[in-house]
Amino acid sequence: MKHVNLRLPDDLHEQAVAAAATDDRSLNSWLVSVVRRAVESSEAPNRPGGDPASPAPLRGNGHSPRH
């Protein structure tokens, strides 16, 4: 199993925690299920264009600034 350090904006974190609680899951378990569904749906043939599961293009050089 791999570990990922994920930084979320405060508002998105609150929404994810609430969604996980509604689904009676831990935040980690809920995030794993969301990522799994996104990956599995991206493997489905004949997806319509503009799928919201498609990643947005990176801005800048793709590296986070370190302070």
N, C-alpha and C positions, 0 to 999 in steps of 0.2 A: 504494500500500500504506500502511496506517495502522499506527502504533505504539501499543501499549497497555502501560502500566506496571502490572503485576499483582503484588500482594503476596500471598504464600501463607504459611500457617503452616509452620514447619520440617518437621513430620512429613508434611504433604501434599506439600511440595516434594520430600522424599526419595522418597515413593511415586511421584510423577510422573516423577522422574528415572529410577527403576528401571523403570517401565512403558515409558518411551521407549526405554531401553536394550534391554529385552526385544524391543521392536518394531523395533530397529535404526534408530532415528530420533534426531534432536536433540530436546531438550525443546521447542523452539519448534515444530518440525514436528509433533511429537506433539500439542501443545496445539491447533494449528490443526486437525488432523484430528478431535480430540475436539469442538471447538466446531462444526466443520462438520457432524458427525454429529448433534449436539444440535439445531442449527438446522434441518437437513433433516428430522429426525424430528418436530420441532414443527410442520412444515408439512404433515405427513401427515394426511389426514382420518380421522375416527372414532377418535381416540386415546382409550384408556380413561382414566377419571378417576384422579387421583392420580399422574400420570406423574412420575417422578423428575427428568425434564428440565425441569420447570416451576420457575421461579425462586422462591426463598423470599422472603417479604415482607421489606422492609427494616425494620430496627429503628432507632429514633431518627429523626434528620432526614435520613439518607442521606448525610451528609457525614462524612469522616474527620477526626478531630481533628488539628490540627497542633501539634507541640511544638517 
